[in-house]
Amino acid sequence: MPSYKQLTAQLEKLHKEVAAAREKEVEQAIVEIKEKIAEYDITAEELGFTSAGAAATRKKTPLPARYANPKTGETWSGRGRAPSWLAGVKNRDRFLIQQ
């Protein structure tokens, strides 16, 4: 029966072989994919990839206010850090906006 050191050495060798085989197969797959893209004139959008410009122009819509300060009229959506007028309040129900 092989010793622990022998088995770990074999395992390390196998890990290196697996990494080398994966790298070789990935390179081949990339070549094949590039050939198909060129052959069929496929665009990034057709593959489901969005351009960086489109992602940058997308903006988050603001959330509706859930809490309101009755004295000043300030509102808070309930996300992020609580405003100073609401910080430390244990029961926020009295500040809820009725809908």
Secondary structure, DSSP 8 states (H G I E B T S, - for coil): ---HHHHHHHHHHHHHHHHHHHHHHHHHHHHHHHHHHHHHT--TTTTT---HHHHHH---------EE-TTT--EE-S-SS--TTTTT-S-GGGGB---
